Amino acid sequence: MLVSATEMLQKARAGKYAVGQFNINNLEWTKAILLTAQELNSPVILGVSEGAGKYMTGFETVAAMVKAMDESLGITVPVALHLDHGSYEGCYKCIKAGFTSIMFDGSHFPIDENVAKTTELVSAAHHLGLSIEAEVGAIGGEEDGVIGKGECADPAECKQIADLGVDFLAAGIGNIHGVYPDNWEGLSFETLEAINKTVGEIPLVLHGGTGIPDDQITKAISLGVAKINVNTECQLVFAEATRGYIEAGKDQQGKGFDPRKLLAPGFEAIKAKVKEKMELFGSVNKA
């Protein structure tokens, strides 16, 4: 059931749990995530970066695939199709393509420009019933060519963006994309607490969910985080399972080279990882 992410995240914040955003890269990713959400009766957000959208031949292709799969699999739990770290132009492309939610990442702009562009996109999204996420403070690591150092967000700037009417807010609190280095200092809960107090009841978003210790995840949820993004972990387990299948020579046995067999171990690995995260986030049976 394709919907905007607004209601599911408001419920999550009020209920002290989080909804997982799991990024999709192809049919296997999408099917695995949708089936797991249905099996666990959990709301879910399918994230699509601009790079992944281009890889899948465009946002129109992605939207058509997700809509058709949602219907053909009989998915009844709430599902949001969400642009991840969208540019100004990318947001309009996803609105046109039929996404139900967008993220405008204006964190690399001066705050005044971030405010101006976010204001315009909030109006465009809400006019069509879409939810919109904005960002303040850089998320560390690299996402589609945008490199952030992991700067913590300014709570005052968070309030500026929150007051524009965005539906949920991503704020840098020391989190990074990709695999966390050994010398990572952990999340800045001091920053998160200050942001939470400043912005009121708006659901907060934790990017870079891969590798954050479980106790830090649960503490972040207690401080207003209602959406947690996971991408790298699914990529890692998919690669590991596929490698194991090939190294065991199973692709050389019978028709083991058939893509439906070759990709099956990775598909199951993604399902297991998504289940693990949904249980950790507390979204099971919250649809």
HELIX and SHEET records of a PDB file:
HELIX    1   1 THR A    6  GLY A   15  1                                  10    
HELIX    2   2 LEU A   27  LEU A   40  1                                  14    
HELIX    3   3 GLU A   50  TYR A   55  1                                   6    
HELIX    4   4 PHE A   59  SER A   72  1                                  14    
HELIX    5   5 TYR A   88  ALA A   97  1                                  10    
HELIX    6   6 ILE A  111  HIS A  127  1                                  17    
HELIX    7   7 PRO A  155  ALA A  162  1                                   8    
HELIX    8   8 PHE A  189  VAL A  199  1                                  11    
HELIX    9   9 ASP A  214  SER A  222  1                                   9    
HELIX   10  10 THR A  232  GLU A  247  1                                  16    
HELIX   11  11 LYS A  250  GLN A  252  5                                   3    
HELIX   12  12 PRO A  259  LEU A  262  1                                   4    
HELIX   13  13 ALA A  264  PHE A  281  1                                  18    
SHEET    1   A 8 VAL A  79  ASP A  84  0                                        
SHEET    2   A 8 VAL A  44  SER A  49  1                                        
SHEET    3   A 8 VAL A  19  ASN A  23  1                                        
SHEET    4   A 8 VAL A 225  VAL A 230  1                                        
SHEET    5   A 8 LEU A 204  LEU A 206  1                                        
SHEET    6   A 8 PHE A 168  ALA A 171  1                                        
SHEET    7   A 8 SER A 131  VAL A 136  1                                        
SHEET    8   A 8 SER A 101  PHE A 104  1                                        
SHEET    1   B 2 GLY A 141  GLU A 143  0                                        
SHEET    2   B 2 VAL A 146  GLY A 148 -1                                        
END                                                                             
